[in-house]
Amino acid sequence: MTAATKVETLSEVEAAPVETTSTSWPREDRIRAGVLAALGRPAELLKVAVLPLWGDKFRVNVWTAVSGAGNGIPNSFFVTADEQGTILRSQPPIRKLY
């Protein structure tokens, strides 16, 4: 990352709703899309796992291929999302990295 690179953060207060073309998307798919929209798409992306915990709480793990070392999770978030899948809070905050 260079000094001129802008780092954007999705904070608890500024979380923007995810716009999708279909209202029939499952909640987890909308959360997945919201995380990728805020984070960016990492190179060697394998999957974004959205794991329901309880109520409106989810664990989101971003899986990537790691050269020579197998697979890894470079980004992991504990998120709160509403019924439509809009991310309301994230710990740690989701920053634009890719």
N, CA, C and O atoms as CSV, one atom per row, in Angstrom:
chain,resi,resn,atom,element,x,y,z
A,1,MET,N,N,0.841,-1.170,0.000
A,1,MET,CA,C,0.000,0.000,0.000
A,1,MET,C,C,0.888,1.235,0.000
A,1,MET,O,O,1.824,1.307,0.796
A,2,THR,N,N,0.630,2.196,-0.854
A,2,THR,CA,C,1.437,3.399,-0.917
A,2,THR,C,C,0.858,4.464,-0.005
A,2,THR,O,O,-0.271,4.349,0.471
A,3,ALA,N,N,1.649,5.501,0.230
A,3,ALA,CA,C,1.200,6.583,1.101
A,3,ALA,C,C,-0.003,7.307,0.510
A,3,ALA,O,O,-0.802,7.885,1.247
A,4,ALA,N,N,-0.140,7.281,-0.819
A,4,ALA,CA,C,-1.247,7.971,-1.474
A,4,ALA,C,C,-2.523,7.139,-1.514
A,4,ALA,O,O,-3.559,7.628,-1.965
A,5,THR,N,N,-2.470,5.896,-1.052
A,5,THR,CA,C,-3.638,5.031,-1.075
A,5,THR,C,C,-4.652,5.494,-0.042
A,5,THR,O,O,-4.315,5.728,1.119
A,6,LYS,N,N,-5.887,5.623,-0.475
A,6,LYS,CA,C,-6.960,6.039,0.425
A,6,LYS,C,C,-7.542,4.811,1.111
A,6,LYS,O,O,-7.871,3.829,0.446
A,7,VAL,N,N,-7.670,4.855,2.417
A,7,VAL,CA,C,-8.254,3.759,3.172
A,7,VAL,C,C,-9.648,4.177,3.601
A,7,VAL,O,O,-9.820,5.163,4.317
A,8,GLU,N,N,-10.649,3.414,3.153
A,8,GLU,CA,C,-12.032,3.699,3.530
A,8,GLU,C,C,-12.469,2.694,4.576
A,8,GLU,O,O,-12.108,1.519,4.503
A,9,THR,N,N,-13.241,3.147,5.547
A,9,THR,CA,C,-13.698,2.280,6.622
A,9,THR,C,C,-15.212,2.277,6.665
A,9,THR,O,O,-15.849,3.326,6.566
A,10,LEU,N,N,-15.790,1.086,6.814
A,10,LEU,CA,C,-17.224,0.951,7.017
A,10,LEU,C,C,-17.419,0.883,8.517
A,10,LEU,O,O,-17.265,-0.178,9.121
A,11,SER,N,N,-17.757,2.011,9.119
A,11,SER,CA,C,-17.910,2.045,10.565
A,11,SER,C,C,-19.336,1.692,10.953
A,11,SER,O,O,-20.207,1.550,10.094
A,12,GLU,N,N,-19.563,1.554,12.229
A,12,GLU,CA,C,-20.890,1.216,12.723
A,12,GLU,C,C,-21.917,2.263,12.338
A,12,GLU,O,O,-23.075,1.926,12.091
A,13,VAL,N,N,-21.521,3.521,12.281
A,13,VAL,CA,C,-22.456,4.596,12.015
A,13,VAL,C,C,-22.684,4.805,10.519
A,13,VAL,O,O,-23.791,5.148,10.105
A,14,GLU,N,N,-21.630,4.598,9.691
A,14,GLU,CA,C,-21.725,4.932,8.281
A,14,GLU,C,C,-22.122,3.774,7.392
A,14,GLU,O,O,-22.102,3.920,6.170
A,15,ALA,N,N,-22.477,2.640,7.943
A,15,ALA,CA,C,-22.792,1.460,7.128
A,15,ALA,C,C,-23.906,1.787,6.138
A,15,ALA,O,O,-24.998,2.207,6.523
A,16,ALA,N,N,-23.608,1.585,4.863
A,16,ALA,CA,C,-24.586,1.886,3.816
A,16,ALA,C,C,-25.294,0.611,3.394
A,16,ALA,O,O,-24.682,-0.457,3.387
A,17,PRO,N,N,-26.560,0.700,3.044
A,17,PRO,CA,C,-27.277,-0.494,2.592
A,17,PRO,C,C,-26.686,-1.025,1.294
A,17,PRO,O,O,-26.158,-0.267,0.481
A,18,VAL,N,N,-26.782,-2.315,1.116
A,18,VAL,CA,C,-26.301,-2.972,-0.101
A,18,VAL,C,C,-27.415,-2.919,-1.129
A,18,VAL,O,O,-28.543,-3.332,-0.857
A,19,GLU,N,N,-27.095,-2.406,-2.319
A,19,GLU,CA,C,-28.092,-2.388,-3.387
A,19,GLU,C,C,-27.936,-3.654,-4.208
A,19,GLU,O,O,-26.835,-3.993,-4.641
A,20,THR,N,N,-29.037,-4.345,-4.419
A,20,THR,CA,C,-29.016,-5.545,-5.233
A,20,THR,C,C,-30.094,-5.438,-6.285
A,20,THR,O,O,-31.004,-4.616,-6.174
A,21,THR,N,N,-29.994,-6.264,-7.302
A,21,THR,CA,C,-30.986,-6.215,-8.371
A,21,THR,C,C,-32.186,-7.095,-8.072
A,21,THR,O,O,-33.198,-7.015,-8.768
A,22,SER,N,N,-32.091,-7.936,-7.045
A,22,SER,CA,C,-33.186,-8.844,-6.747
A,22,SER,C,C,-33.515,-8.803,-5.262
A,22,SER,O,O,-32.618,-8.799,-4.420
A,23,THR,N,N,-34.795,-8.772,-4.948
A,23,THR,CA,C,-35.195,-8.795,-3.548
A,23,THR,C,C,-35.308,-10.215,-3.033
A,23,THR,O,O,-35.604,-10.430,-1.857
A,24,SER,N,N,-35.072,-11.199,-3.911
A,24,SER,CA,C,-35.194,-12.589,-3.499
A,24,SER,C,C,-33.865,-13.193,-3.024
A,24,SER,O,O,-33.805,-14.383,-2.717
A,25,TRP,N,N,-32.821,-12.398,-2.963
A,25,TRP,CA,C,-31.538,-12.894,-2.464
A,25,TRP,C,C,-31.676,-13.309,-1.016
A,25,TRP,O,O,-32.308,-12.601,-0.232
A,26,PRO,N,N,-31.097,-14.447,-0.637
A,26,PRO,CA,C,-31.086,-14.816,0.782
A,26,PRO,C,C,-30.251,-13.806,1.588
A,26,PRO,O,O,-29.338,-13.169,1.063
A,27,ARG,N,N,-30.589,-13.685,2.860
A,27,ARG,CA,C,-29.917,-12.738,3.757
A,27,ARG,C,C,-28.401,-12.907,3.727
A,27,ARG,O,O,-27.674,-11.916,3.664
A,28,GLU,N,N,-27.907,-14.155,3.773
A,28,GLU,CA,C,-26.465,-14.392,3.786
A,28,GLU,C,C,-25.800,-13.904,2.502
A,28,GLU,O,O,-24.672,-13.412,2.538
A,29,ASP,N,N,-26.489,-14.035,1.370
A,29,ASP,CA,C,-25.937,-13.554,0.102
A,29,ASP,C,C,-25.806,-12.034,0.105
A,29,ASP,O,O,-24.831,-11.492,-0.417
A,30,ARG,N,N,-26.769,-11.356,0.682
A,30,ARG,CA,C,-26.699,-9.889,0.767
A,30,ARG,C,C,-25.572,-9.453,1.695
A,30,ARG,O,O,-24.887,-8.469,1.415
A,31,ILE,N,N,-25.373,-10.174,2.797
A,31,ILE,CA,C,-24.264,-9.868,3.705
A,31,ILE,C,C,-22.940,-10.081,2.974
A,31,ILE,O,O,-22.044,-9.241,3.057
A,32,ARG,N,N,-22.813,-11.188,2.269
A,32,ARG,CA,C,-21.604,-11.505,1.488
A,32,ARG,C,C,-21.310,-10.382,0.488
A,32,ARG,O,O,-20.174,-9.919,0.387
A,33,ALA,N,N,-22.334,-9.950,-0.247
A,33,ALA,CA,C,-22.167,-8.880,-1.230
A,33,ALA,C,C,-21.768,-7.569,-0.553
A,33,ALA,O,O,-20.948,-6.822,-1.085
A,34,GLY,N,N,-22.339,-7.290,0.607
A,34,GLY,CA,C,-22.011,-6.067,1.336
A,34,GLY,C,C,-20.569,-6.044,1.816
A,34,GLY,O,O,-19.901,-5.012,1.751
A,35,VAL,N,N,-20.089,-7.193,2.302
A,35,VAL,CA,C,-18.697,-7.274,2.759
A,35,VAL,C,C,-17.755,-7.069,1.577
A,35,VAL,O,O,-16.798,-6.302,1.683
A,36,LEU,N,N,-18.010,-7.743,0.449
A,36,LEU,CA,C,-17.141,-7.586,-0.716
A,36,LEU,C,C,-17.197,-6.177,-1.289
A,36,LEU,O,O,-16.185,-5.673,-1.776
A,37,ALA,N,N,-18.364,-5.528,-1.241
A,37,ALA,CA,C,-18.477,-4.155,-1.732
A,37,ALA,C,C,-17.636,-3.205,-0.876
A,37,ALA,O,O,-17.008,-2.287,-1.404
A,38,ALA,N,N,-17.623,-3.420,0.428
A,38,ALA,CA,C,-16.867,-2.552,1.330
A,38,ALA,C,C,-15.381,-2.894,1.349
A,38,ALA,O,O,-14.545,-1.994,1.416
A,39,LEU,N,N,-15.040,-4.179,1.292
A,39,LEU,CA,C,-13.659,-4.646,1.398
A,39,LEU,C,C,-12.924,-4.587,0.064
A,39,LEU,O,O,-11.729,-4.295,0.022
A,40,GLY,N,N,-13.630,-4.859,-1.010
A,40,GLY,CA,C,-12.991,-5.050,-2.308
A,40,GLY,C,C,-12.836,-6.548,-2.540
A,40,GLY,O,O,-13.141,-7.351,-1.659
A,41,ARG,N,N,-12.364,-6.923,-3.720
A,41,ARG,CA,C,-12.229,-8.342,-4.057
A,41,ARG,C,C,-10.756,-8.725,-4.004
A,41,ARG,O,O,-9.972,-8.284,-4.844
A,42,PRO,N,N,-10.368,-9.549,-3.017
A,42,PRO,CA,C,-8.959,-9.944,-2.918
A,42,PRO,C,C,-8.541,-10.851,-4.074
A,42,PRO,O,O,-9.358,-11.576,-4.641
A,43,ALA,N,N,-7.260,-10.796,-4.409
A,43,ALA,CA,C,-6.723,-11.708,-5.413
A,43,ALA,C,C,-6.836,-13.123,-4.856
A,43,ALA,O,O,-6.744,-13.330,-3.646
A,44,GLU,N,N,-7.033,-14.082,-5.734
A,44,GLU,CA,C,-7.109,-15.481,-5.320
A,44,GLU,C,C,-8.286,-15.773,-4.385
A,44,GLU,O,O,-8.205,-16.690,-3.567
A,45,LEU,N,N,-9.382,-15.006,-4.494
A,45,LEU,CA,C,-10.567,-15.228,-3.659
A,45,LEU,C,C,-11.137,-16.616,-3.925
A,45,LEU,O,O,-11.380,-16.984,-5.075
A,46,LEU,N,N,-11.348,-17.381,-2.864
A,46,LEU,CA,C,-11.972,-18.697,-2.976
A,46,LEU,C,C,-13.445,-18.640,-2.612
A,46,LEU,O,O,-14.295,-19.119,-3.363
A,47,LYS,N,N,-13.749,-18.052,-1.456
A,47,LYS,CA,C,-15.143,-17.938,-1.027
A,47,LYS,C,C,-15.255,-16.947,0.121
A,47,LYS,O,O,-14.270,-16.610,0.778
A,48,VAL,N,N,-16.480,-16.491,0.342
A,48,VAL,CA,C,-16.803,-15.666,1.501
A,48,VAL,C,C,-17.853,-16.448,2.269
A,48,VAL,O,O,-18.993,-16.578,1.824
A,49,ALA,N,N,-17.464,-16.969,3.425
A,49,ALA,CA,C,-18.361,-17.783,4.244
A,49,ALA,C,C,-19.096,-16.877,5.229
A,49,ALA,O,O,-18.470,-16.155,6.005
A,50,VAL,N,N,-20.426,-16.918,5.192
A,50,VAL,CA,C,-21.266,-16.160,6.118
A,50,VAL,C,C,-21.908,-17.175,7.052
A,50,VAL,O,O,-22.767,-17.955,6.639
A,51,LEU,N,N,-21.492,-17.162,8.302
A,51,LEU,CA,C,-21.942,-18.152,9.273
A,51,LEU,C,C,-22.896,-17.514,10.276
A,51,LEU,O,O,-22.476,-16.655,11.051
A,52,PRO,N,N,-24.180,-17.913,10.281
A,52,PRO,CA,C,-25.125,-17.359,11.257
A,52,PRO,C,C,-24.749,-17.818,12.658
A,52,PRO,O,O,-24.438,-18.990,12.871
A,53,LEU,N,N,-24.777,-16.894,13.611
A,53,LEU,CA,C,-24.456,-17.226,15.000
A,53,LEU,C,C,-25.732,-17.250,15.836
A,53,LEU,O,O,-26.203,-18.326,16.203
A,54,TRP,N,N,-26.292,-16.096,16.139
A,54,TRP,CA,C,-27.557,-16.008,16.858
A,54,TRP,C,C,-28.219,-14.686,16.474
A,54,TRP,O,O,-27.541,-13.687,16.234
A,55,GLY,N,N,-29.517,-14.694,16.420
A,55,GLY,CA,C,-30.259,-13.472,16.094
A,55,GLY,C,C,-29.751,-12.822,14.826
A,55,GLY,O,O,-29.774,-13.421,13.751
A,56,ASP,N,N,-29.292,-11.587,14.962
A,56,ASP,CA,C,-28.816,-10.819,13.811
A,56,ASP,C,C,-27.289,-10.781,13.729
A,56,ASP,O,O,-26.735,-9.898,13.074
A,57,LYS,N,N,-26.602,-11.718,14.381
A,57,LYS,CA,C,-25.131,-11.768,14.432
A,57,LYS,C,C,-24.592,-12.849,13.489
A,57,LYS,O,O,-25.133,-13.952,13.412
A,58,PHE,N,N,-23.508,-12.507,12.768
A,58,PHE,CA,C,-22.896,-13.412,11.798
A,58,PHE,C,C,-21.377,-13.307,11.869
A,58,PHE,O,O,-20.838,-12.244,12.177
A,59,ARG,N,N,-20.691,-14.403,11.586
A,59,ARG,CA,C,-19.245,-14.403,11.390
A,59,ARG,C,C,-19.035,-14.497,9.893
A,59,ARG,O,O,-19.614,-15.364,9.238
A,60,VAL,N,N,-18.202,-13.602,9.335
A,60,VAL,CA,C,-17.908,-13.606,7.911
A,60,VAL,C,C,-16.412,-13.839,7.735
A,60,VAL,O,O,-15.599,-13.040,8.199
A,61,ASN,N,N,-16.048,-14.930,7.068
A,61,ASN,CA,C,-14.651,-15.263,6.795
A,61,ASN,C,C,-14.408,-15.182,5.292
A,61,ASN,O,O,-15.141,-15.778,4.502
A,62,VAL,N,N,-13.373,-14.440,4.904
A,62,VAL,CA,C,-12.985,-14.303,3.503
A,62,VAL,C,C,-11.817,-15.260,3.268
A,62,VAL,O,O,-10.732,-15.071,3.818
A,63,TRP,N,N,-12.046,-16.291,2.447
A,63,TRP,CA,C,-11.044,-17.328,2.171
A,63,TRP,C,C,-10.321,-17.007,0.868
A,63,TRP,O,O,-10.957,-16.683,-0.135
A,64,THR,N,N,-8.983,-17.097,0.883
A,64,THR,CA,C,-8.179,-16.914,-0.318
A,64,THR,C,C,-7.156,-18.034,-0.430
A,64,THR,O,O,-6.825,-18.694,0.555
A,65,ALA,N,N,-6.661,-18.236,-1.646
A,65,ALA,CA,C,-5.566,-19.178,-1.860
A,65,ALA,C,C,-4.273,-18.459,-1.507
A,65,ALA,O,O,-4.059,-17.315,-1.906
A,66,VAL,N,N,-3.418,-19.134,-0.762
A,66,VAL,CA,C,-2.142,-18.552,-0.359
A,66,VAL,C,C,-1.046,-19.313,-1.104
A,66,VAL,O,O,-0.976,-20.539,-1.018
A,67,SER,N,N,-0.206,-18.606,-1.820
A,67,SER,CA,C,0.838,-19.244,-2.631
A,67,SER,C,C,1.682,-20.209,-1.813
A,67,SER,O,O,2.337,-19.820,-0.846
A,68,GLY,N,N,1.654,-21.476,-2.221
A,68,GLY,CA,C,2.488,-22.484,-1.591
A,68,GLY,C,C,2.078,-22.899,-0.189
A,68,GLY,O,O,2.671,-23.816,0.378
A,69,ALA,N,N,1.078,-22.246,0.379
A,69,ALA,CA,C,0.723,-22.551,1.762
A,69,ALA,C,C,-0.708,-23.046,1.917
A,69,ALA,O,O,-1.187,-23.198,3.041
A,70,GLY,N,N,-1.401,-23.302,0.805
A,70,GLY,CA,C,-2.786,-23.754,0.910
A,70,GLY,C,C,-3.747,-22.594,0.941
A,70,GLY,O,O,-3.554,-21.606,0.233
A,71,ASN,N,N,-4.786,-22.699,1.758
A,71,ASN,CA,C,-5.820,-21.674,1.858
A,71,ASN,C,C,-5.679,-20.913,3.169
A,71,ASN,O,O,-5.147,-21.432,4.151
A,72,GLY,N,N,-6.169,-19.667,3.170
A,72,GLY,CA,C,-6.104,-18.863,4.374
A,72,GLY,C,C,-7.291,-17.928,4.492
A,72,GLY,O,O,-8.055,-17.741,3.544
A,73,ILE,N,N,-7.431,-17.346,5.669
A,73,ILE,CA,C,-8.490,-16.371,5.944
A,73,ILE,C,C,-7.805,-15.046,6.291
A,73,ILE,O,O,-7.515,-14.793,7.460
A,74,PRO,N,N,-7.544,-14.194,5.284
A,74,PRO,CA,C,-6.881,-12.927,5.577
A,74,PRO,C,C,-7.812,-11.893,6.207
A,74,PRO,O,O,-7.350,-10.928,6.816
A,75,ASN,N,N,-9.126,-12.093,6.063
A,75,ASN,CA,C,-10.093,-11.145,6.609
A,75,ASN,C,C,-11.233,-11.896,7.267
A,75,ASN,O,O,-11.784,-12.834,6.692
A,76,SER,N,N,-11.589,-11.478,8.487
A,76,SER,CA,C,-12.683,-12.099,9.223
A,76,SER,C,C,-13.398,-11.005,10.012
A,76,SER,O,O,-12.764,-10.152,10.632
A,77,PHE,N,N,-14.727,-11.046,9.976
A,77,PHE,CA,C,-15.527,-9.996,10.615
A,77,PHE,C,C,-16.683,-10.603,11.403
A,77,PHE,O,O,-17.241,-11.630,11.017
A,78,PHE,N,N,-17.028,-9.962,12.495
A,78,PHE,CA,C,-18.219,-10.277,13.264
A,78,PHE,C,C,-19.195,-9.161,12.940
A,78,PHE,O,O,-18.973,-8.013,13.323
A,79,VAL,N,N,-20.293,-9.488,12.226
A,79,VAL,CA,C,-21.211,-8.447,11.778
A,79,VAL,C,C,-22.604,-8.612,12.360
A,79,VAL,O,O,-23.036,-9.712,12.704
A,80,THR,N,N,-23.284,-7.493,12.457
A,80,THR,CA,C,-24.700,-7.442,12.804
A,80,THR,C,C,-25.415,-6.974,11.547
A,80,THR,O,O,-25.024,-5.974,10.944
A,81,ALA,N,N,-26.470,-7.698,11.146
A,81,ALA,CA,C,-27.202,-7.360,9.924
A,81,ALA,C,C,-28.701,-7.414,10.186
A,81,ALA,O,O,-29.176,-8.209,10.997
A,82,ASP,N,N,-29.441,-6.552,9.484
A,82,ASP,CA,C,-30.892,-6.567,9.643
A,82,ASP,C,C,-31.501,-7.710,8.831
A,82,ASP,O,O,-30.773,-8.490,8.217
A,83,GLU,N,N,-32.821,-7.810,8.824
A,83,GLU,CA,C,-33.525,-8.900,8.142
A,83,GLU,C,C,-33.272,-8.924,6.634
A,83,GLU,O,O,-33.347,-9.984,6.012
A,84,GLN,N,N,-32.976,-7.774,6.048
A,84,GLN,CA,C,-32.716,-7.704,4.614
A,84,GLN,C,C,-31.251,-7.989,4.273
A,84,GLN,O,O,-30.902,-8.073,3.096
A,85,GLY,N,N,-30.393,-8.138,5.282
A,85,GLY,CA,C,-28.980,-8.404,5.036
A,85,GLY,C,C,-28.112,-7.168,4.987
A,85,GLY,O,O,-26.938,-7.253,4.626
A,86,THR,N,N,-28.666,-6.014,5.345
A,86,THR,CA,C,-27.878,-4.784,5.401
A,86,THR,C,C,-26.976,-4.840,6.623
A,86,THR,O,O,-27.446,-5.080,7.736
A,87,ILE,N,N,-25.688,-4.622,6.422
A,87,ILE,CA,C,-24.730,-4.655,7.527
A,87,ILE,C,C,-24.878,-3.388,8.353
A,87,ILE,O,O,-24.715,-2.277,7.847
A,88,LEU,N,N,-25.188,-3.568,9.626
A,88,LEU,CA,C,-25.386,-2.442,10.533
A,88,LEU,C,C,-24.120,-2.116,11.313
A,88,LEU,O,O,-23.822,-0.947,11.557
A,89,ARG,N,N,-23.370,-3.152,11.706
A,89,ARG,CA,C,-22.132,-2.995,12.465
A,89,ARG,C,C,-21.149,-4.081,12.054
A,89,ARG,O,O,-21.544,-5.154,11.595
A,90,SER,N,N,-19.879,-3.792,12.222
A,90,SER,CA,C,-18.847,-4.773,11.942
A,90,SER,C,C,-17.704,-4.604,12.937
A,90,SER,O,O,-17.295,-3.488,13.255
A,91,GLN,N,N,-17.198,-5.736,13.420
A,91,GLN,CA,C,-16.049,-5.718,14.300
A,91,GLN,C,C,-15.048,-6.723,13.763
A,91,GLN,O,O,-15.385,-7.906,13.729
A,92,PRO,N,N,-13.870,-6.362,13.349
A,92,PRO,CA,C,-13.390,-5.001,13.197
A,92,PRO,C,C,-14.137,-4.289,12.058
A,92,PRO,O,O,-14.808,-4.935,11.253
A,93,PRO,N,N,-14.017,-2.969,11.997
A,93,PRO,CA,C,-14.651,-2.237,10.888
A,93,PRO,C,C,-14.113,-2.754,9.556
A,93,PRO,O,O,-12.943,-3.124,9.461
A,94,ILE,N,N,-14.956,-2.782,8.538
A,94,ILE,CA,C,-14.553,-3.253,7.220
A,94,ILE,C,C,-13.904,-2.088,6.487
A,94,ILE,O,O,-14.534,-1.052,6.273
A,95,ARG,N,N,-12.630,-2.263,6.099
A,95,ARG,CA,C,-11.896,-1.234,5.374
A,95,ARG,C,C,-11.683,-1.668,3.928
A,95,ARG,O,O,-11.543,-2.856,3.639
A,96,LYS,N,N,-11.662,-0.708,3.042
A,96,LYS,CA,C,-11.392,-0.977,1.611
A,96,LYS,C,C,-9.917,-1.342,1.492
A,96,LYS,O,O,-9.049,-0.483,1.642
A,97,LEU,N,N,-9.632,-2.617,1.221
A,97,LEU,CA,C,-8.250,-3.090,1.130
A,97,LEU,C,C,-7.861,-3.540,-0.273
A,97,LEU,O,O,-6.677,-3.599,-0.603
A,98,TYR,N,N,-8.844,-3.854,-1.089
A,98,TYR,CA,C,-8.548,-4.423,-2.416
A,98,TYR,C,C,-9.184,-3.615,-3.519
A,98,TYR,O,O,-9.037,-3.951,-4.694
